[in-house]
Amino acid sequence: MTATIKKRVTQVLFITPPFTQLNTPYPATAYLKGYLKTLGYESKQMDLGIELIWKIFSVEGLGQIFHQIEQSQIELSENSARILRLKKKYLQTIDSVIAFLQDKNPTLAYTVVEGDFLPEASRFEQMDDMEWAFGTLGIRDKARYLSTLYLEDIGDLITEAIDSNFGFSRYAERLGLSAREFDEMDEALKQPSGLLDEWMCQILDAKIKDVNPKSIAFSVPFPGNLYGALKCGQFIKKAYPDIKVWMGGGYPNTELRSLKDPRVFDYIDFITLDDGEAPVKLLLEYLDGKRPVDELKRTFIRQSGAVRFINNSAVKDIPQRETGTPDYSDLHLREYLSVIEVANPMHRLWSDGRWNKLTLAHGCYWGKCTFCDISLDYIQRYEPINASILCDRIEEIIAQTGQNGFHFVDEAAPPALMRDLAIEILRRGLSVVWWTNIRFESSFTADLCKLLRASGCIAVSGGLEVASDRLLELIKKGVTVGQVARVCNHFTHSGIMVHAYLMYGFPTQTAQETIDSLEMVRQLFESGVLQSGFWHRFAMTAHSPVGLAPDLFKVKNAVSGLGRFANNELQHEDPTGADHDLFGEGLRKSLFNYMHGIGFDVPLHQWFDHQVPSSSIPKRYIEKELQEEQFLLKDQQRIIWIGEQPELVPSEEEGFAELIFSGKKEDFALELPEEFAEWVYSFLENVGYQNQLQRLKSIKEDYEEKLGDFSELAESEVWQILRENGLLIF
């Protein structure tokens, strides 16, 4: 008698569909897998996008692509024809290049930079403009940049000859953007599958056979993930009709809240909104027969041929402290590609390196910006996690992934929590590298930035948006341009890079304000306090204050009523503002140059192909805003010593003692009167980062009780030396 081995049933397979990022997995599936782990559910996950990339960019995949193009005999552009003529060279190099970008073949860098290894097409034409960058790039970085151009050339061929929807991170994005009706997407899904669709479904099929899931859940963060999710859903329903298909993520959360078209459910069974933990738990219980359908939470279904939204408000959302640690198992973390699209060291963080993604808090502590979807739960409900739990999760993830890089993906990380996290990292002796999103709060003082840098923070990104005080007030950003400049300066001087999200086209924005905003940005880069930026075109969304009350912002909603499919970005007219579409390319070109330290002397009007007004901003406006700020000591300020405790030893001179400080790079000593040296020693011990933060008031009182006037200490050379070497006050 032979025994049969019964494969364990996976409750749910979480999938990120093509395409999101090449260098690191999107975290949504890891969060849900981690939560289900706390409940004892068996779940699996995959990044279908990166696995499809591996298939495409391989000898086998690229060979099939070349073969199909040749068989089709379609007319190609000169660029694509050149790539096809060089197919032998591409096939000879593709596997080596992919291995190099996966950090498996580092020595290839030397061959790549020599310039005779990679076949080159039109993407390499920008090399003439990029030669300046190579003086700052190392050999491996230069090779990664060249290899990225090489992949983009192949991508151009695929887009032209195989699949017009292809994009490394925006697959079929056009079909998902502002798609008020489902007709175009439905028609696209009913077309015969192309080569990439077939490969995608083959990879999915193999995974289904391997893990045997009862249900499959697609996380759709962006419009460019929607087509892939629905195409996979179509395949599952045909090949595996017993498997239930779900969809959630950022796209449904913002676009599908008013869904009415039942045809969507030809491809999937359930759509959930907002935080996934509670809806997923209830869905699993429903599928197990433990709950009726009416007890689902924030879930769309099709019932009797119509769309129905079910929201069991009696079940509360899961507190962030109870969601568990994101679980990155099942994901092939060492197989992601580290590419360099822009040589700028801050800008490249989005595509270069493997980052564990975490959140410090749910929602946004500010929650006032008028362009933002602040009415939605994922922003509106603010719930921080304490630093101890965060560090527990950091340690777990490092042990799980072997990676110590973290990207905290908050809407805006709270400064106080960042401070507490930094201190806890120091207390635990964790070696981490991290970056996050912030608001340019005045609380980011020079000392707080030094503390963050000491804990491993290397970069921050924040919304300057429109560099105009009038518009910043209209946006309710809660900052001024001058404040942003000073905060950027604090970060930069502490060794933390700064990226600014920039916006043009906000309601009532004039041509003058656009040019003045550009001049502010130019000065910020020229002053060296800003390292990276990106101009976004303002989009009026249905869930933002502007979208909810356009009349208050003097714009008109150009579309009446709601579509039956996606409803978020609203076409609008700005009768009192400039023709914003005219400015996009000039803003982009100028910023590209500024990010790389050039073009500051180019008159602003030369970036545009139409007439623009002259800037009204004084040439040294930012410089004046950056003039040294007066630092005032206040009793309620907190004080911390982030250096190591010095050694206290007797001095050769009677009545004196030495404090010997050992820094990472060098030692130094302070020879002080014995009583004073003992006080400094005790003081540094008491305010060390291992202890609870103390107020300056208690330190001041202790000094004056024992030694004299504290103001004399605060003005002394000793105090200045301590401040320069790790005594921080904020």
C-alpha positions in Angstrom: 0.0 0.0 0.0 1.4 3.4 -0.9 0.6 6.5 1.0 -0.6 9.7 -0.7 0.8 12.9 0.4 -1.8 15.6 0.6 -0.5 19.1 -0.1 -1.4 21.7 2.5 -4.0 24.1 1.3 -3.0 27.7 1.1 -5.8 30.0 2.3 -4.8 32.9 0.2 -2.1 33.7 -2.3 -1.2 37.4 -2.3 0.0 38.8 -5.6 1.4 42.2 -6.8 0.7 42.2 -10.5 2.9 43.8 -13.2 4.7 46.2 -12.9 5.6 48.2 -9.8 9.3 48.4 -9.0 12.4 46.6 -10.2 14.5 47.1 -7.1 12.3 46.1 -4.2 8.9 44.6 -3.5 5.8 46.7 -2.8 5.0 46.1 0.9 1.2 45.5 0.9 1.3 41.8 0.5 4.0 41.4 3.1 1.9 43.4 5.6 -1.2 41.2 5.0 0.9 38.0 5.1 2.4 39.2 8.4 -1.1 39.9 9.8 -2.5 36.5 8.8 0.5 34.9 10.4 -0.7 36.3 13.8 -4.0 34.6 13.2 -2.6 31.2 12.2 -3.6 31.4 8.5 -1.4 29.8 5.9 -0.7 32.4 3.1 1.8 32.8 0.3 2.8 35.8 -1.8 4.6 36.6 -5.1 5.7 39.6 -7.0 4.4 38.6 -10.4 5.8 41.8 -12.0 9.5 41.0 -11.1 9.1 37.4 -12.1 7.7 38.5 -15.5 10.7 40.8 -15.9 13.0 37.9 -15.3 11.2 36.0 -18.1 11.3 38.9 -20.6 14.9 39.8 -20.0 16.5 36.4 -20.4 18.1 34.6 -23.3 15.0 32.5 -23.8 12.5 35.4 -23.4 14.4 37.9 -25.5 14.9 35.2 -28.1 11.2 34.6 -28.4 10.6 38.4 -28.7 13.1 38.7 -31.5 11.6 35.7 -33.3 8.0 37.0 -33.0 9.1 40.4 -34.4 10.8 38.8 -37.3 7.8 36.6 -38.0 5.4 39.5 -37.9 7.3 41.5 -40.5 5.9 44.7 -39.1 7.6 48.0 -40.2 10.0 49.1 -37.5 11.4 52.5 -36.6 15.1 52.9 -37.4 15.9 52.5 -33.7 14.0 49.2 -33.3 15.4 48.0 -36.6 18.9 48.6 -35.2 18.2 46.6 -32.0 16.8 43.8 -34.1 20.0 43.8 -36.3 22.0 43.5 -33.1 19.9 40.7 -31.6 22.9 38.4 -31.4 24.8 40.9 -29.2 21.7 41.4 -27.0 21.3 37.6 -26.6 24.9 37.2 -25.7 24.8 39.9 -23.0 21.3 39.8 -21.5 21.9 37.2 -18.8 25.1 38.7 -17.7 23.6 42.2 -17.4 20.6 40.9 -15.4 23.0 39.0 -13.0 25.1 42.2 -12.6 22.0 44.3 -11.8 21.1 41.6 -9.2 24.6 42.1 -7.6 25.5 38.5 -8.6 28.2 39.5 -11.1 29.9 42.6 -9.9 33.1 42.2 -11.9 31.1 42.8 -15.1 31.2 46.5 -14.3 34.8 46.8 -15.5 33.8 45.3 -18.9 30.6 47.4 -19.2 32.3 50.8 -18.5 34.9 50.1 -21.2 32.2 50.8 -23.7 32.6 47.8 -26.0 30.3 45.2 -24.2 26.8 46.5 -24.4 25.0 47.1 -27.7 23.7 50.6 -27.9 20.6 52.2 -29.3 18.8 55.5 -28.9 18.8 55.6 -25.1 22.6 56.0 -25.2 22.3 59.2 -27.1 21.8 61.0 -23.8 25.3 60.0 -22.9 26.7 63.2 -24.2 24.6 65.0 -21.7 25.6 62.7 -18.9 29.3 62.7 -19.1 29.4 65.3 -16.3 27.9 62.7 -14.0 30.6 60.1 -14.5 33.1 62.1 -12.5 31.0 61.5 -9.4 29.9 57.9 -10.2 32.0 54.9 -9.3 32.7 52.1 -11.7 29.8 49.9 -10.5 27.4 52.8 -10.5 28.4 53.9 -14.0 28.0 50.3 -15.2 24.5 50.2 -13.6 23.5 53.4 -15.3 24.7 52.1 -18.7 23.0 48.8 -18.1 19.8 50.6 -17.3 20.0 52.4 -20.6 20.5 49.0 -22.2 17.3 47.6 -20.6 15.4 50.7 -21.6 16.4 50.3 -25.3 15.0 46.8 -25.2 11.9 48.1 -23.5 11.4 50.6 -26.3 11.6 47.7 -28.8 9.0 45.7 -26.8 6.7 48.8 -26.6 6.9 49.4 -30.3 6.7 45.8 -31.7 5.2 43.5 -29.0 3.0 45.3 -26.5 2.2 49.0 -26.7 1.2 48.9 -23.0 4.6 47.7 -21.8 6.4 49.8 -19.1 8.8 48.9 -16.4 6.6 50.3 -13.7 3.4 51.5 -15.6 2.1 48.5 -17.5 -1.1 49.5 -19.3 -1.3 52.5 -17.1 -3.3 54.5 -19.7 -6.2 52.0 -19.4 -6.5 52.6 -15.7 -6.0 56.3 -15.5 -9.2 58.3 -15.0 -11.2 55.5 -16.5 -14.7 56.7 -15.6 -16.2 53.8 -17.7 -15.1 50.2 -17.9 -15.6 49.9 -21.7 -12.1 50.4 -22.9 -10.6 48.1 -20.2 -13.2 45.4 -20.8 -12.5 45.5 -24.6 -8.7 45.2 -24.0 -9.2 42.2 -21.7 -11.3 40.5 -24.3 -8.6 40.8 -27.0 -6.4 37.7 -27.7 -3.6 37.5 -25.2 -0.3 38.8 -26.4 3.1 37.3 -25.7 3.6 39.1 -22.4 0.1 38.2 -21.2 0.8 34.6 -22.0 4.0 34.6 -20.1 2.3 36.3 -17.1 -0.4 33.7 -17.0 2.1 30.8 -17.4 4.1 32.1 -14.4 0.9 32.5 -12.4 -0.3 29.0 -13.4 3.0 27.4 -12.2 2.6 29.2 -8.8 -1.0 28.1 -8.4 -0.1 24.5 -9.0 2.8 24.9 -6.5 0.9 26.4 -3.6 -2.7 25.2 -4.2 -4.5 28.4 -3.0 -8.2 28.5 -2.0 -8.3 32.2 -3.0 -6.0 34.7 -4.7 -5.8 38.4 -3.7 -4.3 41.0 -6.0 -2.8 44.2 -4.5 -3.2 47.0 -7.0 -1.3 50.1 -5.8 -1.3 52.1 -9.0 -3.3 52.4 -12.3 -0.5 50.6 -14.0 -1.2 47.4 -12.0 -4.9 47.2 -12.9 -4.8 45.6 -16.3 -2.4 42.8 -15.1 -4.6 42.0 -12.1 -7.8 41.8 -14.2 -6.0 39.8 -16.9 -4.8 37.3 -14.3 -8.3 37.2 -12.8 -9.7 36.4 -16.3 -7.2 33.5 -16.5 -8.0 32.2 -13.0 -11.7 32.2 -13.6 -11.3 30.1 -16.7 -8.6 27.7 -15.6 -9.4 27.5 -11.9 -13.1 28.4 -11.4 -13.2 27.2 -7.8 -10.6 29.8 -6.7 -12.0 33.0 -5.5 -10.3 36.2 -6.7 -10.0 39.4 -4.6 -8.6 42.9 -5.3 -7.5 45.7 -3.0 -4.8 48.3 -2.7 -4.2 52.0 -3.4 -6.0 52.0 -6.8 -9.4 50.6 -5.6 -9.1 52.8 -2.4 -9.0 56.0 -4.4 -10.6 55.2 -7.8 -13.3 52.6 -7.2 -15.2 53.8 -4.1 -18.3 54.5 -6.2 -18.1 51.4 -8.4 -21.3 50.5 -10.2 -20.3 48.5 -13.3 -21.0 44.8 -12.7 -18.8 43.7 -15.6 -15.7 44.2 -13.3 -16.9 41.0 -11.5 -16.5 39.0 -14.6 -12.8 39.0 -13.7 -12.8 39.1 -9.9 -15.1 38.2 -7.0 -14.4 40.7 -4.3 -13.0 44.3 -4.1 -11.9 45.6 -0.7 -11.2 49.2 0.3 -8.8 50.8 2.7 -6.8 48.9 5.3 -6.9 45.2 4.3 -6.5 43.4 7.6 -10.1 43.4 8.8 -11.7 42.9 5.4 -9.3 40.0 4.6 -10.0 38.4 8.0 -13.8 38.5 7.4 -13.5 37.4 3.8 -11.5 34.3 4.9 -14.1 33.5 7.6 -16.9 34.0 5.0 -15.2 31.6 2.5 -14.7 29.1 5.3 -18.5 29.2 6.0 -18.0 30.9 9.4 -19.8 34.2 8.5 -22.7 35.3 6.3 -21.9 37.5 3.3 -23.7 40.4 5.0 -20.9 40.6 7.6 -18.2 41.4 5.2 -16.4 44.8 5.7 -15.7 47.5 3.1 -16.2 44.9 0.3 -17.8 45.1 -3.1 -19.5 42.0 -4.6 -21.9 41.3 -7.5 -25.2 40.1 -6.3 -28.3 39.5 -8.5 -26.4 41.1 -11.4 -25.7 44.4 -9.6 -22.8 45.8 -7.6 -23.3 45.7 -3.8 -21.1 47.4 -1.2 -21.1 45.6 2.2 -19.6 47.4 5.2 -19.9 45.7 8.6 -19.2 48.7 10.8 -19.5 46.6 13.9 -16.1 45.1 13.2 -13.4 47.6 14.0 -10.1 48.0 12.1 -7.1 46.3 13.5 -4.8 48.6 15.6 -1.4 49.0 14.0 0.3 47.5 17.1 -1.7 44.2 16.4 -1.0 43.9 12.7 2.2 42.0 13.2 5.5 42.3 11.4 5.5 42.4 7.6 6.5 39.0 6.4 8.7 39.1 3.2 9.2 35.4 2.9 8.3 33.8 -0.5 9.7 36.9 -2.2 13.0 36.5 -4.0 14.6 39.4 -2.3 18.1 38.9 -3.8 16.8 38.6 -7.3 15.5 42.2 -7.7 17.3 44.6 -10.0 19.2 47.6 -8.8 19.0 50.2 -11.6 20.1 53.8 -11.9 17.7 55.9 -14.0 19.1 59.3 -12.9 22.6 59.7 -11.5 21.5 62.1 -8.8 22.3 60.3 -5.5 18.9 61.2 -3.8 16.7 60.6 -6.8 18.1 57.2 -7.4 16.9 55.8 -4.1 13.6 54.8 -5.7 15.3 52.5 -8.1 18.6 51.5 -6.6 19.0 49.2 -3.7 16.8 46.8 -1.7 14.6 48.5 0.8 12.5 46.9 3.5 9.3 49.0 3.6 7.6 49.9 6.9 5.3 52.6 8.2 5.8 54.6 11.4 2.2 55.6 11.6 -1.1 55.0 9.9 -2.5 58.0 8.2 -1.2 61.6 8.2 -0.8 63.6 11.4 -1.2 66.9 9.5 -4.2 65.9 7.3 -5.0 69.4 6.0 -3.5 69.8 2.5 -6.2 70.8 0.1 -4.9 68.8 -2.9 -4.7 65.6 -0.9 -7.3 62.8 -0.4 -7.6 63.7 3.2 -11.2 62.5 3.5 -10.1 58.9 2.9 -9.3 56.5 5.8 -5.8 55.8 4.8 -4.9 59.4 5.4 -7.7 60.6 7.8 -7.2 58.0 10.6 -3.9 58.8 12.3 -2.5 56.1 14.5 1.3 56.0 15.4 3.2 53.0 16.6 5.6 53.5 19.5 9.3 53.3 18.8 9.8 50.1 20.8 7.4 48.1 18.6 8.9 49.7 15.5 12.4 48.5 16.5 11.1 45.1 17.3 9.7 44.9 13.8 13.0 46.3 12.3 15.0 43.6 14.1 12.6 40.8 12.9 12.7 42.0 9.3 16.5 42.2 9.3 16.7 38.7 10.7 14.2 37.6 8.0 15.6 39.4 4.9 19.3 39.9 5.8 18.8 43.5 4.7 19.2 46.5 6.9 17.9 49.2 4.6 14.4 50.6 5.5 12.1 53.0 3.6 9.4 54.3 5.9 6.5 54.9 3.5 4.4 57.3 5.6 2.5 60.1 4.1 4.5 62.3 6.5 6.5 60.8 9.3 5.9 62.6 12.7 9.0 64.4 13.9 8.5 63.3 17.6 8.2 59.7 16.5 11.2 60.0 14.3 13.1 61.4 17.3 12.0 58.5 19.5 12.8 55.9 16.8 16.3 57.4 16.3 17.0 57.2 20.1 15.7 53.6 20.3 17.9 52.6 17.3 20.9 54.0 19.2 19.9 52.3 22.4 19.7 48.9 20.8 22.8 49.4 18.8 21.1 48.6 15.5 23.0 49.2 12.3 20.4 50.4 9.9 20.1 52.8 6.9 16.7 54.5 6.5 14.8 57.3 4.7 11.2 58.6 4.8 8.7 61.2 3.9 8.3 64.3 6.0 6.6 67.7 6.3 9.2 70.6 6.4 8.3 71.3 10.1 10.2 73.9 12.0 10.7 71.2 14.7 13.4 69.7 12.4 16.1 71.7 14.0 19.8 71.3 13.3 20.2 69.1 16.4 17.2 66.9 15.7 18.6 66.3 12.2 22.0 65.3 13.7 20.2 62.8 15.9 18.4 61.3 12.9 21.6 61.1 10.9 23.3 59.3 13.8 20.6 56.7 13.8 21.1 55.9 10.1 18.8 58.3 8.4 20.3 59.2 5.0 17.5 61.0 3.1 14.1 62.6 3.5 11.5 63.6 0.9 8.8 66.3 1.5 6.3 68.4 -0.2 7.4 71.9 -1.0 4.7 71.7 -3.7 4.4 75.3 -5.0 7.2 77.5 -3.9 4.9 80.5 -3.3 3.8 81.6 0.1 0.3 82.6 -1.2 -0.3 79.2 -2.7 1.2 77.3 0.2 -1.3 79.1 2.4 -4.1 78.2 0.0 -3.0 74.6 0.0 -2.9 74.7 3.8 0.6 73.3 3.8 1.4 75.0 7.0 4.9 76.0 5.9 6.6 79.0 4.2 9.3 78.9 1.5 11.8 80.4 4.0 10.9 77.7 6.6 11.4 74.9 4.0 14.8 76.4 3.1 16.0 76.4 6.7 14.8 72.9 7.3 16.5 71.7 4.1 19.6 73.4 5.3 19.5 71.5 8.7 19.1 68.2 7.0 21.8 68.8 4.4 24.3 70.0 6.9 23.7 66.9 9.0 24.5 64.7 6.0 20.9 63.8 5.1 19.8 64.3 1.5 16.6 66.1 0.7 14.1 65.5 -2.1 11.2 68.0 -2.7 7.9 67.1 -4.3 7.0 70.1 -6.4 3.6 71.0 -8.0 2.4 73.3 -10.7 -1.0 74.0 -12.0 -2.7 74.5 -8.6 -6.0 76.5 -8.9 -5.5 80.2 -9.6 -1.8 79.8 -10.0 -0.6 82.5 -12.3 2.3 82.4 -14.9 4.1 84.8 -12.6 3.8 82.4 -9.6 5.0 79.5 -11.7 8.1 81.3 -12.8 8.7 82.7 -9.2 8.3 79.1 -7.9 10.9 77.9 -10.4 13.3 80.7 -9.3 12.8 79.6 -5.6 13.6 76.1 -6.6 16.7 77.2 -8.6 18.0 79.1 -5.6 17.4 76.2 -3.3 19.5 73.9 -5.5 22.2 76.6 -6.1 22.5 77.1 -2.3 23.1 73.4 -2.0 20.3 72.7 0.5 18.2 70.7 -1.9 19.5 67.6 -3.8 16.6 66.3 -5.7 13.0 67.1 -6.8 10.1 66.2 -9.1 7.5 68.4 -10.6 3.9 67.0 -10.5 1.0 68.4 -12.5 -1.8 69.3 -10.1 -4.6 66.7 -10.3 -8.1 67.5 -8.8 -9.3 64.4 -7.1 -12.8 63.6 -5.9 -11.7 63.0 -2.3 -9.7 66.2 -1.8 -11.0 69.5 -0.4 -10.5 71.0 -3.9 -12.5 68.2 -5.5 -15.2 68.3 -2.8 -15.7 72.0 -3.0 -14.2 73.3 -6.3 -16.1 76.6 -6.1 -14.1 77.6 -3.0 -10.9 77.3 -5.1 -12.3 79.1 -8.2 -12.2 76.0 -10.4 -14.9 74.2 -12.3 -15.5 70.5 -12.5 -15.6 69.8 -16.2 -17.5 66.5 -15.8 -20.9 66.2 -14.3 -22.0 63.1 -12.3 -20.0 59.9 -11.6 -18.8 57.3 -13.9 -19.8 53.6 -13.4 -16.1 52.6 -12.9 -13.3 54.7 -11.7 -13.9 58.1 -10.1 -11.1 60.1 -8.6 -9.1 62.4 -10.9 -11.6 65.0 -12.1 -11.2 67.0 -15.3 -11.4 70.7 -14.4 -11.1 74.2 -15.7 -9.1 77.0 -14.1 -10.6 80.2 -15.5 -8.4 82.5 -13.3 -5.1 80.7 -13.6 -2.5 80.3 -16.3 -2.4 77.8 -19.1 -0.6 75.3 -16.9 0.1 72.7 -19.7 2.6 75.2 -21.3 5.0 74.9 -18.4 5.5 71.2 -17.8 8.4 70.5 -20.2 10.4 73.7 -19.2 10.0 72.9 -15.5 11.2 69.3 -16.1 14.2 70.3 -18.2 15.4 73.0 -15.7 15.0 70.7 -12.7 16.9 67.9 -14.4 19.8 70.3 -14.8 19.6 71.8 -11.3 19.6 68.3 -9.8 23.0 67.7 -11.4 24.5 71.0 -10.4 24.3 72.8 -13.7 22.2 75.4 -15.5 22.0 77.9 -12.6 23.1 80.7 -14.8 20.6 79.9 -17.6 17.9 82.7 -17.7 14.6 81.1 -16.7 12.9 82.1 -19.9 15.3 79.9 -21.9 13.8 76.7 -20.5 10.5 77.4 -22.2 9.5 77.6 -25.8 6.9 80.3 -25.1 7.1 83.8 -23.6 7.1 83.8 -19.8 7.3 86.7 -17.3 10.6 87.6 -15.5 10.9 86.4 -12.0 10.0 88.8 -9.3 12.0 87.0 -6.6 15.2 88.7 -5.3 18.3 86.9 -6.5 19.5 86.2 -3.0 16.2 85.5 -1.4 17.0 82.0 -0.2 20.6 83.0 0.8 19.1 85.6 3.2 16.6 83.1 4.6 19.5 80.8 5.4 21.4 83.3 7.4 22.5 81.9 10.8 19.5 81.4 13.1 19.9 82.4 16.7 19.7 79.4 19.0 18.1 80.1 22.3 18.2 77.8 25.3 14.9 77.1 26.9 14.1 75.3 30.2 11.7 72.8 28.5 14.1 71.7 25.8 15.3 68.1 25.9 18.9 67.3 26.0 20.8 64.2 24.9 24.4 63.0 24.5 24.8 60.7 21.5 28.6 60.3 21.9 30.3 57.6 23.9 30.9 58.1 27.6 34.3 59.6 28.1 37.0 58.3 30.4 37.8 60.3 33.5 41.4 60.3 34.5 43.6 62.3 36.9 45.7 65.1 35.2 49.4 65.6 35.7 48.4 69.0 37.0 47.1 69.0 40.6 43.5 70.0 40.9 42.7 69.0 37.4 41.3 66.0 35.6 41.1 64.9 32.0 38.1 63.7 30.1 39.2 61.5 27.2 36.7 61.1 24.4 37.0 58.3 21.8 35.2 59.1 18.6 34.9 57.0 15.5 37.7 58.8 13.7 39.8 60.3 16.4 40.3 60.9 20.2 40.3 64.2 22.0 40.7 65.2 25.6 39.5 68.0 27.8 41.6 69.1 30.8 39.3 70.7 33.3 39.3 71.6 37.0 38.6 68.4 38.9 35.2 69.4 40.3 34.1 70.7 36.9 35.4 67.5 35.1 33.5 65.3 37.5 30.3 67.3 36.9 30.7 67.0 33.1 31.4 63.3 33.4 28.3 62.8 35.5 26.2 65.1 33.3 27.1 63.2 30.1 26.3 59.9 31.8 22.9 61.2 32.9 21.9 62.6 29.5 23.3 59.7 27.5 21.0 58.1 24.9 20.6 55.0 27.0 18.7 57.0 29.6 15.4 58.8 29.4 15.4 62.2 27.9 15.9 65.0 30.4 14.7 68.6 30.3 17.4 71.3 30.2 15.8 72.8 33.3 17.0 70.0 35.5 20.5 70.2 34.1 20.6 73.9 34.6 19.4 73.6 38.2 21.9 70.9 39.0 24.8 73.0 37.6 23.8 76.1 39.4 23.5 74.2 42.7 27.0 72.8 42.4 29.1 75.1 40.3 27.6 78.5 39.4 25.9 80.4 36.7 24.7 78.1 33.9 24.7 80.9 31.3 28.5 81.1 31.7 28.7 77.3 31.0 26.5 77.7 27.9 28.8 80.4 26.5 32.0 78.5 27.3 34.4 76.7 24.9 33.8 73.4 26.8 30.1 73.6 26.0 30.8 74.4 22.4 33.1 71.4 22.1 30.5 69.2 23.6 27.8 70.6 21.3 30.1 69.9 18.3 30.6 66.3 19.3 27.2 65.0 20.1 25.4 67.1 22.8 22.1 67.8 21.2 19.2 70.0 22.4 15.8 70.1 20.9 
